[in-house]
Amino acid sequence: MQLIDGKAISAEIKQEIAREVEQIIASGKKRPHLAAILVGHDGGSETYVANKVKSCHEVGFESTLIRFEDNVPETELLQKVDELNNNPDIDGFIVQLPLPKHISENKIIEAIDYKKDVDGFHPINTGRLLKGMPCFISATPYGIMELLKRYNIETVGKHCVVLGRSNIVGRPVSVLMSLKGNPGDATVTVCHSKTHNLKEVCRSADIIIAAIGIPEFLKADMVGEGAIVIDVGTTRVPSDKTKSGFKLKGDVDFEQVAPKCSYISPVPGGVGLMTIVALLKNTLLAAKKEIYL
Ligand SMILES: NC(=O)c1ccc[n+]([C@@H]2O[C@H](COP(=O)([O-])OP(=O)(O)OC[C@H]3O[C@@H](n4cnc5c(N)ncnc54)[C@H](OP(=O)(O)O)[C@@H]3O)[C@@H](O)[C@H]2O)c1
């Protein structure tokens, strides 16, 4: 069994990005600039955004964090989105999800200029993804594909089972795995809460990508010998062993499943770290105008 080391790969990619930033600055151009809008004080969102800001500094990006309280009117948020769309110094920006109930996430996402949509959630980017056209690929699926690529994991002709069909992970990663290319060219089965015979479907997989959000859902008897398992799940569970009072659990029962795998990604230390570098990569692409002019 080989561990897929998201920590090592993400550090390697950050170094690559930092080198590119140095070249950009040396050529007299401005630093890539990522902005993040954070609404409210959700613990998970606070942590994600803090990590994104920290990572920006590590690679030499400029970053701006814009905060609103939970009760911000939708119109005010839309106004800020419009302002960022029109600010030439901002190359890309994200609105950290989830948003409070009174705000329509779809409305906010659609208001973002797709050329600055480095989260890849705008319908133009998701539509282009479906067609295999250049676009901002949402960060977690992008990170997963990069891990497969950097570990030279063969996906062509393989049966890939994706657990989960969310707009941010399951569906886009299932599309990427089915598109032409390597990684890609896989035969993909997408499973969800209504799937029958989940155990049998999973057992027939060469590659399982688990993104459902139920800690240790995938057990050893659901995995065939030699399978490749990518664990996307990150559920906070209470813990008296950590300072924060919680720890992150993946969707895979790692202890049981790992011995059966040829490759497996751990939680933490797997996909999560790749998600952040994928966002940095998208911001770099936006700054270099490599996807859209
Ligand atoms: N590492 C990272 O950077 C990162 C990024 C994003 C998300 N995540 C984590 O990944 C996990 C999934 O996130 P998400 O946003 O994709 O979740 P989500 O929107 O809640 O979607 C969960 C998906 O799992 C399916 N599902 C739920 N119970 C199931 C069951 N018993 N059997 C089969 N499928 C089942 C759901 O099916 P239905 O569609 O039928 O309801 C849904 O499609 C979460 O733990 C999240 O925290 C991690």
Ligand as a Chemical Component Dictionary entry (heavy atoms), coordinates in Angstrom:
data_LIG
# 
_chem_comp.id                   LIG 
_chem_comp.type                 NON-POLYMER 
_chem_comp.pdbx_formal_charge   0 
_chem_comp.three_letter_code    LIG 
# 
loop_
_chem_comp_atom.comp_id 
_chem_comp_atom.atom_id 
_chem_comp_atom.alt_atom_id 
_chem_comp_atom.type_symbol 
_chem_comp_atom.charge 
_chem_comp_atom.model_Cartn_x 
_chem_comp_atom.model_Cartn_y 
_chem_comp_atom.model_Cartn_z 
_chem_comp_atom.pdbx_ordinal 
LIG N1  N1  N 0  -11.017 18.058 1.609  1  
LIG C1  C1  C 0  -11.622 19.112 1.093  2  
LIG O1  O1  O 0  -11.007 20.079 0.693  3  
LIG C2  C2  C 0  -13.106 19.095 0.962  4  
LIG C3  C3  C 0  -13.766 19.982 0.089  5  
LIG C4  C4  C 0  -15.142 19.875 -0.043 6  
LIG C5  C5  C 0  -15.820 18.934 0.717  7  
LIG N2  N2  N 1  -15.137 18.136 1.583  8  
LIG C6  C6  C 0  -15.809 17.121 2.397  9  
LIG O2  O2  O 0  -16.293 16.111 1.534  10 
LIG C7  C7  C 0  -17.485 15.571 2.062  11 
LIG C8  C8  C 0  -18.580 15.728 1.020  12 
LIG O3  O3  O 0  -18.790 17.096 0.788  13 
LIG P1  P1  P 0  -19.904 17.629 -0.213 14 
LIG O4  O4  O 0  -19.961 19.094 -0.101 15 
LIG O5  O5  O -1 -19.682 16.984 -1.527 16 
LIG O6  O6  O 0  -21.192 16.989 0.524  17 
LIG P2  P2  P 0  -22.745 17.097 0.255  18 
LIG O7  O7  O 0  -23.082 18.263 -0.595 19 
LIG O8  O8  O 0  -23.377 16.931 1.594  20 
LIG O9  O9  O 0  -23.035 15.782 -0.615 21 
LIG C9  C9  C 0  -22.936 14.523 -0.050 22 
LIG C10 C10 C 0  -23.233 13.499 -1.097 23 
LIG O10 O10 O 0  -23.132 12.214 -0.479 24 
LIG C11 C11 C 0  -24.283 11.452 -0.785 25 
LIG N3  N3  N 0  -24.595 10.543 0.302  26 
LIG C12 C12 C 0  -25.024 10.868 1.548  27 
LIG N4  N4  N 0  -25.237 9.750  2.260  28 
LIG C13 C13 C 0  -24.949 8.718  1.453  29 
LIG C14 C14 C 0  -24.984 7.307  1.608  30 
LIG N5  N5  N 0  -25.380 6.734  2.740  31 
LIG N6  N6  N 0  -24.612 6.542  0.572  32 
LIG C15 C15 C 0  -24.221 7.100  -0.601 33 
LIG N7  N7  N 0  -24.161 8.430  -0.822 34 
LIG C16 C16 C 0  -24.534 9.219  0.207  35 
LIG C17 C17 C 0  -25.394 12.467 -0.997 36 
LIG O11 O11 O 0  -26.406 11.874 -1.783 37 
LIG P3  P3  P 0  -27.747 12.691 -2.223 38 
LIG O12 O12 O 0  -27.307 13.578 -3.344 39 
LIG O13 O13 O 0  -28.665 11.604 -2.649 40 
LIG O14 O14 O 0  -28.193 13.435 -1.022 41 
LIG C18 C18 C 0  -24.650 13.607 -1.685 42 
LIG O15 O15 O 0  -24.612 13.410 -3.078 43 
LIG C19 C19 C 0  -17.748 16.336 3.367  44 
LIG O16 O16 O 0  -17.166 15.618 4.435  45 
LIG C20 C20 C 0  -16.999 17.627 3.156  46 
LIG O17 O17 O 0  -16.607 18.221 4.375  47 
LIG C21 C21 C 0  -13.811 18.199 1.704  48 
# 
loop_
_chem_comp_bond.comp_id 
_chem_comp_bond.atom_id_1 
_chem_comp_bond.atom_id_2 
_chem_comp_bond.value_order 
_chem_comp_bond.pdbx_ordinal 
LIG N1  C1  SING 1  
LIG C1  O1  DOUB 2  
LIG C1  C2  SING 3  
LIG C2  C3  SING 4  
LIG C2  C21 DOUB 5  
LIG C3  C4  DOUB 6  
LIG C4  C5  SING 7  
LIG C5  N2  DOUB 8  
LIG N2  C6  SING 9  
LIG N2  C21 SING 10 
LIG C6  O2  SING 11 
LIG C6  C20 SING 12 
LIG O2  C7  SING 13 
LIG C7  C8  SING 14 
LIG C7  C19 SING 15 
LIG C8  O3  SING 16 
LIG O3  P1  SING 17 
LIG P1  O4  DOUB 18 
LIG P1  O5  SING 19 
LIG P1  O6  SING 20 
LIG O6  P2  SING 21 
LIG P2  O7  DOUB 22 
LIG P2  O8  SING 23 
LIG P2  O9  SING 24 
LIG O9  C9  SING 25 
LIG C9  C10 SING 26 
LIG C10 O10 SING 27 
LIG C10 C18 SING 28 
LIG O10 C11 SING 29 
LIG C11 N3  SING 30 
LIG C11 C17 SING 31 
LIG N3  C12 SING 32 
LIG N3  C16 SING 33 
LIG C12 N4  DOUB 34 
LIG N4  C13 SING 35 
LIG C13 C14 SING 36 
LIG C13 C16 DOUB 37 
LIG C14 N5  SING 38 
LIG C14 N6  DOUB 39 
LIG N6  C15 SING 40 
LIG C15 N7  DOUB 41 
LIG N7  C16 SING 42 
LIG C17 O11 SING 43 
LIG C17 C18 SING 44 
LIG O11 P3  SING 45 
LIG P3  O12 DOUB 46 
LIG P3  O13 SING 47 
LIG P3  O14 SING 48 
LIG C18 O15 SING 49 
LIG C19 O16 SING 50 
LIG C19 C20 SING 51 
LIG C20 O17 SING 52 
# 
